[in-house]
Amino acid sequence: MTADTDPVPPRDACAVVVRLLWDYLDGELASDRLAAIEAHLQGCRDCAGHYAFAERFLHTVRDRWPDATDEDEALRARVLRRLRDEGFHAA
């Protein structure tokens, strides 16, 4: 297994969960990792806050671009990729 498919390790779990939130929201994780992140989100107020923001952000982006052009889709993809790359750290 690679680091991105191993279940979330207990040590540094918050950093891993926040880094993988975008993949989690996009449904791109293996089932064992998905279950581990869901369990962590249920018990961690800080990560649950990151999740709530990320989910609202994605819904807002999708709601604002229901008839997105290819150019709009490319911009949205770049924004989401950049947020993922940055590990999404809210202030």
C-alpha positions in Angstrom: 0.0 0.0 0.0 1.1 3.5 -0.6 0.9 6.4 1.8 -2.2 7.6 0.1 -4.0 4.3 0.4 -3.0 3.2 3.9 -5.6 3.9 6.6 -5.0 7.1 8.5 -2.3 6.6 11.0 -3.1 7.7 14.6 -0.1 9.9 14.8 -0.4 13.1 12.7 -3.9 12.0 11.8 -5.2 15.6 11.6 -2.5 16.6 9.0 -3.3 13.5 6.9 -7.1 14.1 7.1 -6.9 17.8 6.1 -4.5 17.0 3.3 -6.9 14.3 1.9 -10.2 16.2 2.4 -10.5 17.2 -1.3 -9.9 13.6 -2.4 -12.4 12.5 0.3 -15.0 14.9 -1.0 -14.4 13.8 -4.6 -14.8 10.1 -3.6 -11.3 9.3 -4.8 -10.1 7.3 -1.7 -9.9 3.6 -1.1 -12.6 2.2 1.2 -10.3 1.6 4.2 -9.0 5.2 4.0 -12.5 6.5 3.5 -13.7 4.8 6.7 -10.7 6.0 8.7 -11.3 9.6 7.6 -15.0 9.4 8.4 -14.2 8.0 11.9 -11.7 10.7 12.5 -14.1 13.5 11.3 -16.7 12.3 13.8 -14.4 12.6 16.7 -12.2 15.6 15.8 -13.8 19.1 16.1 -10.9 20.8 14.3 -10.9 18.5 11.3 -14.7 18.6 11.2 -14.5 22.3 10.8 -12.1 22.0 7.9 -14.4 19.5 6.4 -17.5 21.7 6.8 -15.7 24.6 5.1 -14.4 22.5 2.2 -17.8 21.0 1.6 -19.5 24.4 1.7 -16.8 25.7 -0.7 -17.3 22.9 -3.2 -21.1 23.3 -3.1 -20.8 27.0 -3.6 -18.4 26.5 -6.6 -20.7 23.9 -8.1 -23.9 26.0 -7.5 -22.3 29.1 -9.0 -21.2 27.3 -12.2 -24.2 25.0 -13.1 -23.7 25.9 -16.8 -19.9 26.1 -16.7 -18.0 26.4 -20.0 -14.9 24.4 -20.6 -12.9 27.5 -19.6 -14.9 27.8 -16.3 -14.3 24.1 -15.6 -10.6 24.6 -16.2 -10.5 27.5 -13.7 -12.5 25.5 -11.1 -10.1 22.6 -11.5 -7.1 24.8 -11.1 -8.6 26.4 -7.9 -9.4 23.0 -6.4 -6.0 21.6 -7.4 -4.2 24.5 -5.8 -6.2 24.1 -2.6 -5.3 20.4 -2.5 -1.7 21.1 -3.2 -1.6 23.6 -0.3 -3.2 21.1 2.1 -6.0 23.5 2.7 -5.1 25.3 6.0 -7.8 27.6 7.1 -6.9 30.6 9.2 
